[in-house]
């Protein structure tokens, strides 16, 4: 039985991946999920950045005595998994990303962080605000502020730059939906070209939110990738 860990995206939590988790379990996989600190009503740690979340993924694997799981990383979760194998490439077997954004230019960060102002969300998209509060509790506004700073940090540090990506030897399957308006084909292709052991995919009629994922189609592709040597 192969073991998988599903990692969620920014402003998300492990519950976002519950349907995918259950479907994978039905296919015979052992599947784990967890929420990064500050998400899903988990306490914030002193740090709120990619290295911290990579450490949390590494610690989760060690704490649960999981031997070389493969990771399906949605959005930020894929970025975290790739960053972890830069530090320790033996802790994870294969990585599958879904809608992971790699281009964090200054312009991109400015665009994305403008949408993370709590007061604006409360006024213009109260349903989204309520959803965030349900997922994360009373600290949802703090989560928004820290996520904006996280994006700025990624832009400055550029953890997954082309030189660092070249050092990753793990097998990676990079992909996104064809209707994803947050992640471009170009940035995904650029990372694909930089990695030495990667494949790519694109899902039809799929937007960025994980709720739009056609789970049956995705799992068929996942199974093919994981059974390869």
Secondary structure by P-SEA (a helix, b strand, c coil): cbbbbbbbccccccccaaaaaaaaaaaccbbbbbbccccccccccccccaaaaaaaaaaaaaaacccbbbbbccaaaaaaaaaaaaaccccccbbbbccccccccaaaaaaaaaaccaaaaacccaaaaaaaaaacccaaaaaaaaaaaaaaaaaaaccccaaaaaacccbbbbccccccccccaaaaaaaaaacccccccccccccccccccaaaaaaaaaaaaaacc
